Amino acid sequence: MKKNEAQQWMMDALLRLMEKKPYKEIKIMEIVKEAGLARCTFYRHFSDKEQVLLRCCESVVGQLRDRISQDFDNTLYKTALAYFGFWVKHRAFFEILNNSKMLYFFLQNYDDLMFSISKEIKPEHAGTQGTDFSPKIRYHFFFGMEGLWGMAYRWMLNGCKETPEELAQYLVAYIVETYEGEPDCQYYDQHQTYPYDPCFIKPGHEI
């Protein structure tokens, strides 16, 4: 059996068990039994069940990376559309974590996992060593990712009543309407600089 195949069987087994009982009550023996594998096979790939769940999270975020990369065209609308479109198709994973009270585990790793996606999609925004973003880009990232997740979280919690297109349009409307009402944005439009003293914003990507 291939390594990735064994890992996938155990990941699938854990998620199936989480649909039936609380995560904290699940034993490793139950995972290997559900997967149809030996206990020694489990420890060949994982040290504990937390590693299995983390691998599940990494797998889902990897699929999100592929979806965003596939649809990425450098516009906020298309990025948001890909993001929300992904989650409506992976709502079952969200519900498993939420019902098992393990959504916090996913969120603890969310920023790091999404950082890796951003560096792959837009490497020009990373530092000269390719290991981090500049302060400006880093906080842009947090604002964008936490905002997208906040919308997706409430949306899935309420049953995904709106379409991904609706959510993406609401997000763009927020940016546009905020821009229209922000005097500093109008100032930048006219002068190509910000009206702050001191101003901590550097041009471009600060590479």
C-alpha positions in Angstrom: 0.0 0.0 0.0 1.3 3.5 -0.9 2.0 6.0 1.9 -0.5 8.5 0.6 -3.2 5.9 0.3 -2.8 4.7 3.9 -2.9 8.2 5.1 -6.0 9.0 3.1 -7.8 5.9 4.4 -7.1 7.0 8.0 -8.1 10.6 7.3 -11.4 9.4 5.8 -11.9 7.1 8.7 -11.5 9.9 11.2 -13.9 12.1 9.4 -16.5 9.3 9.2 -16.1 8.7 13.0 -16.5 12.4 13.7 -19.9 12.3 12.0 -21.0 9.7 14.6 -19.4 10.8 17.9 -17.4 13.6 19.5 -13.8 13.9 18.4 -12.5 13.8 21.9 -14.1 10.3 22.4 -12.5 8.8 19.3 -9.7 6.3 20.0 -6.8 5.4 17.7 -8.0 1.8 17.6 -11.4 3.0 16.3 -9.6 4.9 13.5 -7.5 2.0 12.3 -10.5 -0.4 12.6 -12.7 2.0 10.5 -9.9 2.3 8.0 -9.3 -1.4 7.9 -5.6 -1.1 8.8 -3.3 -2.3 11.5 -2.4 -0.2 14.5 1.3 -0.3 13.5 0.3 1.3 10.2 -1.2 4.2 12.0 2.0 4.9 13.9 4.0 4.6 10.7 2.3 7.7 9.5 1.0 9.6 12.5 1.9 10.0 16.1 -1.6 10.8 17.4 -5.1 11.6 16.1 -4.4 15.4 16.1 -1.9 14.8 13.3 -4.6 13.0 11.4 -7.0 15.9 11.8 -4.2 18.4 10.9 -3.6 16.4 7.7 -7.3 16.6 6.9 -7.1 20.4 7.3 -4.0 20.6 5.2 -5.7 18.5 2.5 -8.8 20.8 2.4 -6.7 23.9 2.3 -4.5 22.4 -0.5 -7.7 21.9 -2.5 -8.6 25.5 -1.8 -5.2 26.6 -3.1 -5.8 24.6 -6.3 -9.3 26.2 -6.7 -8.0 29.8 -6.2 -5.0 29.2 -8.4 -7.2 27.8 -11.1 -9.5 30.8 -11.1 -7.0 33.4 -10.0 -7.0 36.5 -12.3 -5.8 39.2 -9.8 -9.3 40.6 -9.0 -10.9 40.6 -5.6 -14.2 39.5 -7.1 -12.8 36.4 -8.8 -10.8 35.5 -5.7 -13.8 35.8 -3.4 -16.0 33.9 -5.9 -13.5 31.0 -5.9 -13.2 31.1 -2.1 -16.9 31.0 -1.5 -17.5 28.5 -4.3 -15.0 26.2 -2.7 -16.6 26.3 0.7 -20.1 25.7 -0.5 -18.8 22.4 -2.0 -16.9 21.5 1.2 -19.6 22.5 3.6 -19.7 18.9 4.9 -16.1 19.3 6.2 -17.1 22.5 8.0 -20.2 20.9 9.5 -18.1 17.9 10.8 -15.7 20.2 12.5 -18.3 22.5 13.8 -20.6 19.7 15.2 -17.5 18.1 16.8 -16.5 21.4 18.4 -13.2 21.2 16.5 -13.5 24.2 14.3 -11.1 26.0 16.5 -8.4 23.4 15.6 -8.8 24.3 11.9 -8.7 28.0 12.7 -5.5 27.6 14.8 -3.8 26.4 11.6 -5.8 28.5 9.1 -3.4 31.5 8.9 -0.3 29.4 8.4 -2.0 27.2 5.8 -3.3 30.3 3.9 0.1 32.0 4.1 1.5 29.0 2.2 -1.2 29.4 -0.5 -0.6 33.2 -0.8 3.2 32.7 -1.3 2.6 30.1 -4.0 0.0 32.2 -5.8 1.7 35.6 -5.5 5.4 35.0 -4.7 6.3 38.5 -5.7 4.6 39.6 -2.4 7.0 37.5 -0.3 10.3 38.8 1.1 13.6 38.5 -0.7 14.2 35.1 0.9 10.6 33.9 0.0 9.9 33.3 3.7 7.6 36.1 4.7 5.5 39.0 3.6 6.3 42.7 4.3 4.4 44.2 7.2 2.0 46.0 4.8 1.2 42.9 2.8 1.1 40.7 5.9 -1.7 42.8 7.5 -3.5 43.1 4.1 -3.4 39.3 4.2 -4.9 39.1 7.7 -7.6 41.6 6.8 -8.5 39.7 3.6 -8.3 36.2 4.9 -10.1 36.8 8.2 -12.7 38.9 6.4 -13.3 36.1 3.8 -13.5 33.5 6.5 -15.8 35.6 8.7 -18.3 35.8 5.8 -17.9 32.2 4.9 -18.4 31.1 8.5 -21.6 33.0 9.0 -22.8 31.9 5.6 -22.3 28.2 6.2 -23.7 28.5 9.7 -26.9 30.0 8.3 -27.3 27.3 5.6 -25.6 28.9 2.6 -28.8 30.7 1.6 -27.0 33.2 -0.7 -25.0 32.2 -3.7 -21.2 32.6 -3.9 -21.8 35.3 -6.5 -24.0 37.2 -4.1 -21.3 37.1 -1.3 -18.5 38.1 -3.7 -20.6 41.1 -4.9 -21.3 42.1 -1.3 -17.6 42.1 -0.6 -16.8 44.2 -3.6 -19.6 46.6 -2.6 -18.1 47.0 0.9 -14.7 47.9 -0.6 -16.2 50.3 -3.1 -18.5 52.0 -0.7 -15.8 52.3 2.0 -13.5 53.8 -0.6 -16.1 56.4 -1.7 -16.7 57.5 1.9 -13.0 57.6 2.9 -11.4 61.1 2.4 -7.9 59.6 2.6 -8.7 57.4 -0.4 -9.8 60.5 -2.4 -6.6 62.2 -1.3 -4.5 59.3 -2.6 -6.4 59.4 -5.9 -5.3 63.0 -6.4 -1.8 63.0 -5.0 -0.6 59.4 -5.3 0.5 59.6 -1.7 -1.2 59.3 1.7 -2.0 62.3 4.0 -0.3 60.8 7.1 2.6 62.2 9.1 4.5 60.1 9.7 3.5 57.8 6.9 4.4 54.1 7.4 3.1 53.0 4.1 5.7 52.2 1.5 5.0 52.0 -2.2 4.6 48.7 -4.1 5.3 45.4 -2.3 8.2 46.6 -0.2 10.4 43.8 -1.5 
